[in-house]
Structure formats: structure tokens, C-alpha cells
Amino acid sequence: MPFKLFLEMKRIVDILKDDPSMVEITVKGWVRSFRNDRFIAINDGSTIKNLQAVIDPEKIDQAVRDQITVASAVAVTGNLVESEGKGQRVELQANSVEILATADSEEVAKTILSPKRHKLDTLREQAHLRVRTNTFGAVMRVRAALSFAIHKYFQEKGFYQAHTPIITGSDAEGAGEMFRISTLDTKNPPLTEEGEIDYSKDFFGKETNLTVSGQLEAETYAMGLGQVYTFGPTFRAENSNTSRHLAEFWMIEPEVAFNDLDANMDLAEDFIKEVIKYTIEQCADDLEFLEQRLVNEDKLKPQAERSPMPLREKLEFVLKNNFKRVSYTEAIDILKNSKPNKKKKFNYVIEEWGADLQSEHERYLVEKHFKCPVILFDYPAKIKAFYMRLNDDHKTVRAMDILFPGIGEIVGGSQREERYDVLKQKMDDMGIPEEELWWYLEMRKFGSVVHSGFGLGFERLVMFVTGMGNVRDVIPYPRTPGNAEF
């Protein structure tokens, strides 16, 4: 019976699309405002828009009306009628009001639930409440739509989801910035004869960490299932207190057997366009609100710091433009000869081939030079990971990055090195212990074929689609250096 009742309960997002009716309905939600002892703005989280319920003071006891405060939960039963006021097509003519949960007005006034504008910093301090604000309700609905669109895309393309380990004994990126997992006594750990911590006595019998990527394990599954994808949490112990970094974030990583770099670029471009298209269709009201929020925010910024184009126009820009494919070498030449570089306006001046591109360089290529999304490929081997396929010039690897307006790199991928001898030599050259990744290397002995994949940081995608400027505002509870609150 409870399940049946849940299916019958209509949410406000659907009610607002209905026509007036004499059929009595019940709406449950939280009070956003209560005006003139008559007009209740109710929101249940299903939409950025509120449903207005109109009560007759002569029908509803004063004792009940006194409890209709901001943030209280109510169940209003009545008839949907054509609205006489502006801003809504229909409203609920209340026959009865039930108080489901009260909220003390004085306590509400101390929080971000109070009906006034709050700074994003303040909202982060009350992350347990911020989803009930317009901004974060919109962001999290968009996040949910993007998440569904990702699974929908891969499932419809015949990919299999692979659940790769969160606890791992290897560093996929070779960066060493990992969170250690241990059950040893931190005050008195077992030691080796050399006086170092003896991890052979630990839970897993070796040193283990939280994963930075599921890519290496996903590659092994692509060799058996053909095409797979991962979508899970990843962790970086990078001490970066910036608007673009999190210690815990989510990654999407497809791996496809028999795909070379060109096919990998095709897949990434099609994937991004499809998930953005789906979200535009499903989250029109939220994106309209977020776009206006961005316009208002930009008014307070200097012209140079404002968004290059309105939010929805930016999203359509990605859908309508083919991604320009440019080699790293060509991009370096463009950047070296650009006005910002010659006049030393870049914070990181490009002087020679081999430089690791920064966000300012990536955005220049997208926003100023090509004026469309860009895919850079064939990067110097020295600045890329060990698993990327070495080109015949022995200087570059089959790597690719996708660059977007306003954000820079959003996707990083490559054709993987399938040749046993070459991969073994690259691991030796980069100081990666063979015993740590013996299984990854051994896979190259048994029918190893050309294969490719990419990684997309989910929060970066949510930032791009919502227009939010800080990655901490697109994940429910951000994990950053010095902050593991909530």
C-alpha cells in the first residue's frame, strides 16, 4: 500500500503542468513564504518553481496558520484552479492544511533558509541545508540529470558498466598523491628491520590507497567485454585549495577495445554533446534560473572576468560546433605567436615546445583563436602518463584533451600502449615498479589490441553546464584540504 500511495502522489513539477480540475488533490512540501495570512508558496524539490496555495482564513484555524512558517512542512488539500495572480498559470485553492513539521522562525532566521540572498561561502558552511535554496536545488537537479544521461548514453551504445576498486595497491597516474588506507595502530605501528612501517602486517598485507582512477582495471575489462565504462568516486591527496580541485570527486572513464585515437575523439565528442543535449531538454527551468543568476553575478565583476556568453548560449555553442582537432605542436605555434604571449600577458609565457599548457592557454585557443571547442592531440611524451601509446617519432604520445570555453580542459584521454616491450620500457624509464603493475603489463601478452579511453571529471562537467564558478558548489559535500565537515 505505501508504494501504491507514493506512485499516486503527484509532485509540484507535474502539478504545474496540469489544467484546473474539480478533482481534489493533496500537495506536500516545504513552505518558502507565507504572505498576508493567505498565500503559501510551497516547494517539494521537484522544480525551481513554487506552487501557490491560497487559503481562506475563515476555513483554516488561526492555530494552524500560526504554524505556517518558512521551512515548515505542510500537506495542503484542495482544488487546482486558474490563478488570478501573476507569475503562475494555476494555483491550489486550499480546503485544508495539515502541519507535518514545524520550523521555529527565530531559528530559521539564523540559517540560509531565511528568505534573503546569501553568499556562496555562507551556503558552504551550511551544506546540510543549502540544497533547499533555489541555486543548489537547481544545481543538484542538473547534476542528477547529467548522471542519468551518462548511464543512458553508454547503456544505449552497448557499453557494460564496470565497478572498479576504490581500494587499490597501484597509482594509475604515477603522481603519488594518494590517500593511504590502513588499519595499523598509528601510535605504535609494526616496523621492519630498517625501521620503516611494515605494511605486510596491515589488513591487505601491503600498502594500499584510495583510487585515483579506475582506468587500468577498466582496460582489463575492455579486453574481455569489448567496451566498458566506469562511473565512480576517485580521490587525490593534492593540497590544492582552488576553485577547481577536490580531494574526492567522481569520474567517468570509458575504455574501448579496437578503438584508435581518432575513434576515441569521435566517441568523446558524441558523448559530451548527447549528455548536454539531454540535460538541456530535461532541466529547462533550472538552466533558465542559473543563467539569470550568472547574469546578475557578472554585473558585479569587471568586464574581463565576465562569462564570454550566456549559459544556455554556451551550451548550444558546444552542441552546434564541431570540435576542432589540433595537434599539440600546432597549438604551441599558435600560442607562441599570439598577442598575449608576445606581450607577456599570460601568467605562464610559452617559450618552447614541450611546455605543459595551462588553463589560460587552453581558453585562449577555444575562446579567442578557434572560437569553438578544441581537441588537442599528440602531446610530448614527457608530460603525459606512462600508459599512453608512443608515436613513431618517439617524442609524442597518442594523447588527447578536450578544451571548452570558460573552463579549459574537461576531458583527458589517449590511445593506450598495447605493446608489451614498449610499455615495459616506459615503466622502467618512469620508475614505475613492475611488481606493482605486473597484471597490467601481463595483459599485453594475451591478445593485446589497440584500445583507447578517456576520463571526464563529473564535477567539471556539472560546473560547465550549471555555470557555477567553484567546484565546491556542484557536489553535495565537498572534501577539500582542511575540510571534511558533514
C-alpha positions as CSV (number, residue, x, y, z in Angstrom):
1,M,0.0,0.0,0.0
2,P,2.7,2.6,0.8
3,F,4.3,2.0,-2.6
4,K,1.0,2.5,-4.3
5,L,0.4,5.7,-2.4
6,F,3.8,7.0,-3.5
7,L,3.1,6.4,-7.1
8,E,-0.2,8.3,-6.8
9,M,1.3,11.3,-5.1
10,K,1.9,14.0,-7.7
11,R,4.9,16.3,-7.4
12,I,4.7,20.0,-8.0
13,V,6.7,19.8,-11.2
14,D,3.8,17.8,-12.7
15,I,1.0,19.7,-11.0
16,L,2.2,23.0,-12.5
17,K,1.7,21.5,-16.0
18,D,-1.9,20.3,-15.2
19,D,-5.1,22.1,-16.1
20,P,-7.6,23.3,-13.5
21,S,-9.8,20.5,-12.1
22,M,-12.5,19.8,-9.7
23,V,-10.7,16.7,-8.5
24,E,-9.3,17.3,-5.1
25,I,-5.5,16.7,-4.7
26,T,-3.1,16.9,-1.8
27,V,0.3,18.6,-2.1
28,K,3.2,18.0,0.3
29,G,6.2,20.2,0.6
30,W,8.1,22.9,2.5
31,V,6.9,26.5,2.9
32,R,9.0,29.0,1.0
33,S,6.9,32.0,2.1
34,F,3.5,32.8,3.7
35,R,2.0,36.2,2.7
36,N,-0.9,38.1,4.1
37,D,-2.1,35.1,6.1
38,R,-3.4,33.7,2.8
39,F,-0.7,32.8,0.2
40,I,1.6,29.9,0.8
41,A,4.5,29.3,-1.6
42,I,5.2,25.5,-1.5
43,N,8.2,23.7,-2.9
44,D,8.8,19.9,-2.8
45,G,12.2,19.9,-4.5
46,S,11.0,18.7,-7.9
47,T,11.3,22.1,-9.6
48,I,12.7,25.5,-9.2
49,K,9.1,26.9,-9.3
50,N,6.8,27.0,-6.3
51,L,3.1,26.2,-6.2
52,Q,1.0,28.9,-4.7
53,A,-1.7,27.6,-2.3
54,V,-4.4,30.1,-1.4
55,I,-6.2,29.6,1.9
56,D,-9.4,31.1,3.3
57,P,-8.7,32.4,6.8
58,E,-12.3,31.6,7.8
59,K,-11.8,27.9,6.9
60,I,-8.3,27.4,8.4
61,D,-7.9,27.8,12.2
62,Q,-5.6,30.6,13.4
63,A,-3.7,27.9,15.4
64,V,-2.8,26.2,12.1
65,R,-2.0,29.4,10.3
66,D,0.4,30.4,13.1
67,Q,2.5,27.3,12.4
68,I,2.8,28.0,8.7
69,T,6.3,29.4,8.7
70,V,9.2,29.4,6.3
71,A,10.8,25.9,6.2
72,S,7.9,24.2,7.9
73,A,6.4,21.2,6.1
74,V,2.8,21.1,5.1
75,A,0.2,19.0,3.4
76,V,-2.4,21.1,1.6
77,T,-5.5,19.6,0.2
78,G,-7.7,21.4,-2.3
79,N,-8.6,22.0,-6.0
80,L,-6.3,23.2,-8.7
81,V,-7.8,26.4,-10.2
82,E,-6.7,29.1,-12.7
83,S,-4.5,31.6,-11.0
84,E,-5.7,35.2,-10.6
85,G,-2.3,36.5,-9.8
86,K,0.8,37.0,-12.0
87,G,3.7,34.5,-12.2
88,Q,1.8,31.3,-12.3
89,R,-0.8,29.6,-14.5
90,V,-2.5,27.6,-11.8
91,E,-2.8,27.7,-8.0
92,L,-4.2,25.4,-5.3
93,Q,-7.4,26.6,-3.6
94,A,-6.9,25.1,-0.2
95,N,-9.7,23.2,1.6
96,S,-7.5,22.0,4.5
97,V,-3.9,22.5,5.7
98,E,-2.0,19.9,7.8
99,I,1.2,20.9,9.6
100,L,3.6,18.0,9.0
101,A,6.6,19.6,10.8
102,T,7.2,23.0,12.3
103,A,10.1,25.3,11.9
104,D,10.9,28.0,14.5
105,S,11.0,31.4,12.8
106,E,13.8,32.6,15.1
107,E,15.9,29.6,14.3
108,V,15.2,29.9,10.6
109,A,16.4,33.5,10.6
110,K,19.9,32.3,11.7
111,T,20.3,30.0,8.7
112,I,20.4,30.1,4.9
113,L,16.8,29.1,4.9
114,S,15.8,32.7,5.7
115,P,14.3,34.3,2.6
116,K,17.2,36.6,1.6
117,R,20.3,36.4,-0.6
118,H,23.3,34.6,0.9
119,K,26.9,34.4,-0.3
120,L,28.1,31.1,-1.6
121,D,30.7,30.9,1.2
122,T,27.9,31.1,3.7
123,L,26.0,28.4,1.9
124,R,29.0,26.1,2.1
125,E,29.1,26.5,5.8
126,Q,25.6,25.1,6.0
127,A,25.9,22.4,3.3
128,H,23.3,20.3,5.0
129,L,20.7,23.0,4.3
130,R,21.9,24.5,1.0
131,V,20.0,22.1,-1.3
132,R,16.8,23.8,-0.1
133,T,17.9,27.1,-1.7
134,N,17.0,27.9,-5.3
135,T,20.6,27.8,-6.5
136,F,21.5,24.5,-5.1
137,G,18.2,22.9,-5.8
138,A,18.8,23.8,-9.4
139,V,22.4,22.7,-9.5
140,M,21.6,19.3,-7.9
141,R,18.7,18.6,-10.2
142,V,21.0,19.3,-13.2
143,R,23.7,17.1,-11.6
144,A,21.2,14.2,-11.3
145,A,20.0,14.7,-14.9
146,L,23.6,14.6,-16.1
147,S,24.3,11.5,-14.1
148,F,21.3,9.7,-15.7
149,A,22.3,10.9,-19.2
150,I,25.7,9.4,-18.8
151,H,24.4,6.0,-17.9
152,K,21.7,6.3,-20.6
153,Y,24.3,7.1,-23.3
154,F,26.6,4.2,-22.6
155,Q,23.9,1.7,-22.0
156,E,22.2,2.5,-25.2
157,K,25.6,2.2,-27.0
158,G,26.1,-1.3,-25.7
159,F,28.7,-0.5,-23.1
160,Y,28.9,-2.5,-19.9
161,Q,29.4,-0.7,-16.6
162,A,32.5,-2.0,-14.7
163,H,32.7,-1.4,-10.9
164,T,36.4,-0.9,-10.4
165,P,38.1,-1.0,-7.0
166,I,38.0,2.0,-4.7
167,I,40.8,0.5,-2.6
168,T,43.9,-0.1,-4.7
169,G,47.5,-1.0,-4.4
170,S,48.6,0.9,-7.5
171,D,48.9,4.5,-8.6
172,A,47.3,4.8,-12.0
173,E,48.6,8.3,-12.7
174,G,52.1,7.8,-11.1
175,A,51.6,11.1,-9.3
176,G,51.9,9.7,-5.7
177,E,49.2,12.0,-4.4
178,M,47.1,9.3,-2.8
179,F,45.2,8.7,0.4
180,R,46.6,5.8,2.4
181,I,44.3,3.0,3.7
182,S,45.5,1.3,6.9
183,T,44.2,-0.4,10.0
184,L,47.6,-0.3,11.7
185,D,47.9,1.3,15.1
186,T,49.1,4.9,14.2
187,K,50.7,5.3,17.6
188,N,52.6,2.0,17.6
189,P,52.8,0.5,14.1
190,P,54.8,-2.6,13.4
191,L,58.3,-1.8,11.9
192,T,60.7,-3.5,9.6
193,E,64.3,-4.1,10.5
194,E,65.1,-0.9,8.6
195,G,62.7,1.0,11.0
196,E,60.0,1.6,8.4
197,I,56.3,0.8,8.8
198,D,55.8,-2.9,8.0
199,Y,52.7,-2.9,5.7
200,S,52.9,-6.7,5.3
201,K,51.2,-6.7,8.8
202,D,48.4,-4.4,7.5
203,F,44.9,-5.6,6.6
204,F,45.7,-6.2,2.9
205,G,49.2,-7.4,3.5
206,K,50.6,-4.5,1.5
207,E,50.4,-0.7,1.3
208,T,47.0,0.4,-0.2
209,N,45.3,3.6,-1.1
210,L,42.1,5.2,-2.3
211,T,41.9,5.0,-6.1
212,V,42.8,8.0,-8.3
213,S,41.3,6.3,-11.4
214,G,39.6,3.1,-12.4
215,Q,41.2,3.3,-15.9
216,L,43.8,0.5,-15.5
217,E,41.2,-2.0,-14.3
218,A,38.7,-0.9,-16.9
219,E,41.3,-1.6,-19.6
220,T,41.4,-5.2,-18.5
221,Y,37.7,-5.5,-18.7
222,A,37.6,-3.9,-22.2
223,M,39.9,-6.7,-23.3
224,G,37.1,-9.2,-22.3
225,L,33.9,-7.3,-22.8
226,G,34.9,-5.0,-25.7
227,Q,33.6,-1.7,-24.4
228,V,33.1,-0.7,-20.8
229,Y,32.7,2.4,-18.6
230,T,33.3,3.3,-15.0
231,F,31.4,6.0,-13.1
232,G,32.6,6.2,-9.5
233,P,34.4,8.2,-6.8
234,T,38.1,8.9,-7.1
235,F,40.5,10.6,-4.7
236,R,43.5,12.9,-4.9
237,A,45.6,13.9,-1.9
238,E,46.7,17.1,-3.7
239,N,47.0,20.0,-1.3
240,S,45.2,22.4,-3.7
241,N,42.8,24.9,-2.2
242,T,41.5,26.2,-5.5
243,S,38.1,26.6,-7.1
244,R,38.8,23.7,-9.5
245,H,40.1,21.0,-7.1
246,L,38.5,18.5,-4.8
247,A,40.0,15.7,-2.8
248,E,37.0,13.5,-3.6
249,F,35.3,13.6,-6.9
250,W,33.5,11.4,-9.5
251,M,35.0,10.2,-12.7
252,I,33.5,8.8,-15.9
253,E,36.0,6.5,-17.8
254,P,35.1,4.5,-20.9
255,E,37.6,2.0,-22.4
256,V,37.0,0.5,-25.8
257,A,38.9,-2.3,-27.5
258,F,39.9,-1.8,-31.1
259,N,39.4,2.0,-30.9
260,D,42.4,4.1,-32.0
261,L,42.8,7.8,-31.0
262,D,40.6,9.1,-33.8
263,A,37.7,6.8,-32.8
264,N,38.3,7.9,-29.2
265,M,37.9,11.5,-30.1
266,D,34.7,10.7,-32.0
267,L,33.3,8.9,-29.0
268,A,34.2,11.7,-26.6
269,E,32.7,14.4,-28.8
270,D,29.5,12.5,-29.4
271,F,29.2,11.6,-25.7
272,I,29.5,15.2,-24.4
273,K,27.1,16.5,-26.9
274,E,24.4,13.9,-26.1
275,V,24.6,14.3,-22.3
276,I,24.4,18.1,-22.6
277,K,21.5,17.9,-25.1
278,Y,19.6,15.6,-22.7
279,T,20.1,17.9,-19.8
280,I,19.0,21.0,-21.7
281,E,15.8,19.2,-22.6
282,Q,15.1,17.9,-19.0
283,C,16.2,20.9,-17.0
284,A,14.9,24.0,-18.9
285,D,13.6,25.8,-15.9
286,D,16.7,25.2,-13.8
287,L,19.0,26.3,-16.6
288,E,17.0,29.5,-17.1
289,F,17.3,30.3,-13.4
290,L,21.0,29.5,-13.4
291,E,21.6,31.6,-16.4
292,Q,19.9,34.6,-14.8
293,R,21.9,34.0,-11.6
294,L,25.1,34.2,-13.7
295,V,24.0,37.4,-15.4
296,N,23.3,39.0,-12.0
297,E,26.7,37.8,-10.7
298,D,28.6,39.1,-13.8
299,K,27.2,42.6,-13.3
300,L,29.4,42.8,-10.2
301,K,32.5,41.7,-12.0
302,P,35.0,43.7,-14.2
303,Q,34.2,43.2,-17.9
304,A,37.3,41.0,-18.4
305,E,36.1,38.5,-15.8
306,R,32.6,38.1,-17.1
307,S,31.3,35.0,-18.8
308,P,32.1,35.0,-22.5
309,M,28.4,34.2,-23.4
310,P,25.1,33.5,-21.6
311,L,24.8,30.0,-20.1
312,R,22.4,28.4,-22.4
313,E,24.0,30.0,-25.5
314,K,27.3,28.5,-24.3
315,L,25.7,25.0,-24.1
316,E,24.2,25.4,-27.6
317,F,27.6,26.6,-28.8
318,V,29.0,23.2,-27.8
319,L,26.2,21.3,-29.5
320,K,26.3,23.2,-32.8
321,N,30.0,23.4,-33.4
322,N,32.2,20.5,-34.5
323,F,35.2,20.2,-32.2
324,K,38.3,21.5,-33.9
325,R,41.2,18.9,-33.8
326,V,44.6,20.4,-33.5
327,S,48.0,18.8,-32.8
328,Y,49.9,20.0,-29.7
329,T,52.7,21.2,-32.0
330,E,50.3,23.4,-34.0
331,A,48.8,24.7,-30.8
332,I,52.2,25.7,-29.4
333,D,53.0,27.6,-32.6
334,I,49.7,29.5,-32.3
335,L,50.3,30.3,-28.6
336,K,53.9,31.4,-29.1
337,N,52.8,33.8,-31.8
338,S,49.7,35.1,-30.0
339,K,49.5,38.7,-28.8
340,P,49.0,37.7,-25.1
341,N,52.2,35.6,-25.3
342,K,54.3,38.2,-27.1
343,K,53.1,41.0,-24.7
344,K,53.7,38.6,-21.8
345,K,50.0,38.9,-20.7
346,F,49.9,35.1,-20.0
347,N,50.9,34.2,-16.4
348,Y,52.8,31.3,-18.0
349,V,54.6,32.6,-21.1
350,I,55.0,29.9,-23.8
351,E,58.7,29.8,-24.8
352,E,59.3,26.4,-26.3
353,W,57.8,23.1,-27.5
354,G,57.2,20.8,-24.5
355,A,55.5,23.3,-22.2
356,D,52.6,21.9,-20.2
357,L,49.6,24.0,-21.2
358,Q,47.7,25.9,-18.5
359,S,44.0,26.9,-18.4
360,E,44.8,30.4,-19.7
361,H,46.4,28.8,-22.9
362,E,43.6,26.4,-23.3
363,R,40.9,29.0,-23.0
364,Y,42.7,31.3,-25.5
365,L,42.7,28.6,-28.1
366,V,38.9,27.9,-27.6
367,E,37.6,31.4,-27.0
368,K,39.9,33.7,-28.9
369,H,41.6,31.7,-31.7
370,F,39.3,28.9,-32.9
371,K,36.1,30.1,-31.3
372,C,34.8,26.6,-30.9
373,P,35.6,23.5,-28.7
374,V,39.1,22.2,-29.4
375,I,40.6,18.7,-29.1
376,L,44.4,18.8,-28.8
377,F,46.3,15.6,-29.6
378,D,49.8,14.1,-29.8
379,Y,51.3,15.6,-26.7
380,P,55.0,15.4,-25.7
381,A,55.6,12.1,-24.0
382,K,57.5,13.7,-21.1
383,I,54.4,15.5,-19.8
384,K,52.0,12.6,-20.1
385,A,51.3,9.3,-18.3
386,F,53.2,6.0,-18.9
387,Y,50.3,4.1,-20.4
388,M,49.8,6.4,-23.4
389,R,50.9,4.9,-26.8
390,L,54.2,6.2,-28.0
391,N,54.2,7.6,-31.5
392,D,56.8,6.7,-34.2
393,D,58.7,9.9,-33.6
394,H,59.5,8.7,-30.0
395,K,58.7,12.2,-28.8
396,T,55.0,12.3,-28.6
397,V,52.2,10.1,-27.4
398,R,48.7,9.4,-28.7
399,A,47.0,11.6,-26.1
400,M,44.1,14.0,-26.4
401,D,42.5,16.7,-24.3
402,I,39.1,18.4,-25.0
403,L,39.0,22.1,-24.2
404,F,35.8,24.0,-23.5
405,P,35.0,27.8,-23.3
406,G,35.2,29.2,-19.8
407,I,36.8,26.1,-18.3
408,G,39.7,24.8,-20.4
409,E,40.3,21.1,-20.2
410,I,37.3,19.0,-19.5
411,V,38.3,15.6,-20.9
412,G,41.7,13.8,-21.0
413,G,42.3,10.6,-22.9
414,S,44.6,8.6,-25.0
415,Q,45.2,5.5,-27.1
416,R,46.7,3.1,-24.7
417,E,50.1,1.4,-25.2
418,E,49.3,-2.1,-26.2
419,R,52.8,-3.3,-27.0
420,Y,54.4,-5.2,-24.1
421,D,58.1,-4.3,-24.8
422,V,57.3,-0.6,-25.2
423,L,55.1,-0.4,-22.1
424,K,57.7,-2.2,-20.1
425,Q,60.4,0.2,-21.2
426,K,58.2,3.2,-20.4
427,M,57.5,1.9,-16.9
428,D,61.2,1.4,-16.4
429,D,62.1,4.9,-17.7
430,M,59.5,6.5,-15.4
431,G,60.5,4.5,-12.3
432,I,57.2,2.6,-12.0
433,P,57.8,-0.7,-10.2
434,E,56.9,-3.7,-12.4
435,E,55.9,-5.8,-9.4
436,E,53.2,-3.1,-8.6
437,L,51.5,-3.4,-12.0
438,W,52.5,-6.9,-13.1
439,W,49.0,-7.7,-14.1
440,Y,48.6,-4.6,-16.2
441,L,51.8,-5.4,-18.1
442,E,51.0,-9.1,-18.4
443,M,47.7,-8.3,-20.1
444,R,49.8,-7.2,-23.1
445,K,50.9,-10.9,-23.6
446,F,47.5,-12.3,-24.3
447,G,45.9,-10.8,-27.5
448,S,46.5,-7.2,-26.6
449,V,45.0,-5.0,-29.2
450,V,44.7,-1.3,-30.0
451,H,42.4,0.3,-27.4
452,S,41.6,3.7,-26.2
453,G,39.6,5.6,-23.5
454,F,39.2,8.9,-21.7
455,G,38.4,10.4,-18.3
456,L,35.9,13.1,-17.6
457,G,35.7,14.6,-14.2
458,F,32.0,14.7,-13.5
459,E,32.1,17.8,-11.3
460,R,33.9,19.7,-14.1
461,L,31.0,18.8,-16.4
462,V,28.5,19.9,-13.8
463,M,30.3,23.2,-13.4
464,F,30.3,23.8,-17.2
465,V,26.5,23.0,-17.6
466,T,25.4,25.0,-14.5
467,G,27.8,27.9,-14.9
468,M,28.9,27.6,-11.3
469,G,32.4,29.0,-10.7
470,N,33.6,26.8,-7.8
471,V,33.8,23.0,-7.9
472,R,32.7,23.0,-4.2
473,D,29.3,24.2,-5.3
474,V,28.5,21.3,-7.6
475,I,28.9,18.4,-5.2
476,P,26.7,17.8,-2.1
477,Y,29.5,17.7,0.5
478,P,32.9,18.9,-0.8
479,R,36.1,17.3,0.5
480,T,39.0,19.8,0.4
481,P,42.2,20.3,2.3
482,G,41.3,21.0,5.9
483,N,37.6,20.4,5.4
484,A,35.7,17.1,5.9
485,E,32.7,18.6,7.6
486,F,29.3,17.0,7.3
